[in-house]
């Protein structure tokens, strides 16, 4: 599946706002699937990290991903101290 990261970023900014969308490689690598950062292959790096601030943002992200047949991976905050979620697209 060919994905335009620029289009994805613009679409996500419309949904959740610019401050909640991350497409820089450093941020994307933090959420990549792989044992250690220097072993991560390009196909394991997500296209974007989106951090919605409310339930409407979550709903809109999932609707967009469904419409575009794009996989979404949810990442919790990493601790039980905060209820924050990132959507890895």
One Martini backbone bead per residue (centre of mass of N, CA, C, O) as a GRO file, in nm:
protein
   89
    1UNK     BB    1   0.092   0.040   0.027
    2UNK     BB    2   0.059   0.362  -0.073
    3UNK     BB    3   0.179   0.648   0.112
    4UNK     BB    4   0.104   0.980   0.184
    5UNK     BB    5   0.237   1.165   0.426
    6UNK     BB    6   0.133   1.446   0.357
    7UNK     BB    7  -0.168   1.373   0.341
    8UNK     BB    8  -0.195   1.248   0.615
    9UNK     BB    9  -0.110   1.494   0.779
   10UNK     BB   10  -0.328   1.689   0.674
   11UNK     BB   11  -0.570   1.517   0.763
   12UNK     BB   12  -0.495   1.504   1.069
   13UNK     BB   13  -0.493   1.810   1.121
   14UNK     BB   14  -0.799   1.842   1.063
   15UNK     BB   15  -0.882   1.659   1.307
   16UNK     BB   16  -0.650   1.745   1.564
   17UNK     BB   17  -0.416   1.911   1.490
   18UNK     BB   18  -0.086   2.000   1.470
   19UNK     BB   19   0.001   1.932   1.780
   20UNK     BB   20  -0.095   1.600   1.720
   21UNK     BB   21   0.120   1.570   1.476
   22UNK     BB   22   0.370   1.317   1.376
   23UNK     BB   23   0.646   1.290   1.111
   24UNK     BB   24   0.901   1.259   1.236
   25UNK     BB   25   1.145   1.027   1.258
   26UNK     BB   26   1.205   1.021   1.560
   27UNK     BB   27   0.916   0.972   1.657
   28UNK     BB   28   0.852   0.722   1.481
   29UNK     BB   29   1.079   0.539   1.604
   30UNK     BB   30   0.963   0.511   1.891
   31UNK     BB   31   0.700   0.345   1.745
   32UNK     BB   32   0.845   0.119   1.644
   33UNK     BB   33   0.908  -0.205   1.521
   34UNK     BB   34   1.157  -0.322   1.740
   35UNK     BB   35   1.417  -0.389   1.948
   36UNK     BB   36   1.608  -0.157   1.823
   37UNK     BB   37   1.678   0.133   1.664
   38UNK     BB   38   1.925   0.016   1.477
   39UNK     BB   39   1.717  -0.232   1.364
   40UNK     BB   40   1.528  -0.063   1.204
   41UNK     BB   41   1.308  -0.086   0.953
   42UNK     BB   42   1.134   0.100   0.736
   43UNK     BB   43   0.865  -0.089   0.745
   44UNK     BB   44   0.849  -0.029   1.083
   45UNK     BB   45   0.773   0.264   1.027
   46UNK     BB   46   0.566   0.494   1.080
   47UNK     BB   47   0.396   0.759   0.929
   48UNK     BB   48   0.242   0.829   1.210
   49UNK     BB   49   0.168   1.036   1.499
   50UNK     BB   50  -0.135   1.042   1.697
   51UNK     BB   51  -0.272   1.284   1.954
   52UNK     BB   52  -0.550   1.289   2.086
   53UNK     BB   53  -0.774   1.494   2.311
   54UNK     BB   54  -1.038   1.328   2.219
   55UNK     BB   55  -1.304   1.134   2.125
   56UNK     BB   56  -1.349   1.262   1.846
   57UNK     BB   57  -1.063   1.211   1.741
   58UNK     BB   58  -1.070   0.909   1.758
   59UNK     BB   59  -1.309   0.865   1.570
   60UNK     BB   60  -1.187   1.010   1.317
   61UNK     BB   61  -0.938   0.833   1.283
   62UNK     BB   62  -1.090   0.560   1.246
   63UNK     BB   63  -1.256   0.645   1.002
   64UNK     BB   64  -1.021   0.710   0.817
   65UNK     BB   65  -0.877   0.435   0.827
   66UNK     BB   66  -1.116   0.275   0.716
   67UNK     BB   67  -1.152   0.426   0.446
   68UNK     BB   68  -0.824   0.373   0.375
   69UNK     BB   69  -0.718   0.098   0.475
   70UNK     BB   70  -0.565   0.161   0.759
   71UNK     BB   71  -0.355   0.090   0.990
   72UNK     BB   72  -0.389   0.071   1.355
   73UNK     BB   73  -0.201   0.166   1.646
   74UNK     BB   74  -0.212   0.139   1.992
   75UNK     BB   75  -0.073   0.361   2.245
   76UNK     BB   76   0.001   0.388   2.544
   77UNK     BB   77   0.171   0.565   2.794
   78UNK     BB   78   0.327   0.313   2.969
   79UNK     BB   79   0.135   0.372   3.206
   80UNK     BB   80  -0.101   0.404   3.485
   81UNK     BB   81  -0.098   0.736   3.523
   82UNK     BB   82  -0.205   0.774   3.220
   83UNK     BB   83  -0.464   0.876   2.971
   84UNK     BB   84  -0.283   0.815   2.691
   85UNK     BB   85  -0.298   0.821   2.328
   86UNK     BB   86  -0.158   0.665   2.044
   87UNK     BB   87  -0.159   0.677   1.688
   88UNK     BB   88  -0.043   0.434   1.463
   89UNK     BB   89   0.005   0.488   1.097
   0.00000   0.00000   0.00000
